[in-house]
Amino acid sequence: MSRINRRTLLLSSGSAVIASTVVATAFATEPRRRDREPSRDLRALIMAHKAAYAAFGKAIHEMDGSNRDRDRASRAEERALLAVCAYPAVKEGDRRAKARYLLKIEARGELDPAEHMQALLRSTMRKA
């Protein structure tokens, strides 16, 4: 038979306070789930670049396409990529998604160091 006395009550309530403090601290320091996911805006920019990149590839491979069509597709792809570079990724999910995507682009050798790097560096100075 357990006896509840003052000492037992204080110890058990003290443990509850410590446990609740630990849990609250863990929730406060852990990024929120929605902060770990890329935002709709960044996902839209990435999808727009993928579409522009596909259109550019198609324009290059088309035999009956003109140089003007290729140039237009190239400029559209470049603008879309610059938009991704310039996006101010503030949340963890945005930073990770942007970095992963741009690393894939860079691995293909398709980042123009000067122009894209300027956009990337400027994006880190913007506030959300």
LINVEN-V475416 format. One line per field, one symbol per residue. psi: psi as a letter, one per 20 degrees, with the letter a starting at -180 (. if undefined). burial: + if it has 16 or more other ideal C-beta (glycine too) atoms within 10 Angstrom, else -. A space follows every 10 residues. Layout:
psi->???
burial->???
This chain:
psi->pqpoaggggg ghhhhggggh gggggghhhp qqghiiqqrh gghggghhgg ghgghggghh iphjqrhggg gghghggggh ghhghipnog qggggggggg ghhgghhikj poggghhggg hhhiiqq.
burial->---------- ---------- ---------- ------+++- -+--++-++- -++-++--+- --------+- --+--+++-+ +++++++-+- +-++--++-- ++--+----- +----+--++ --+-----
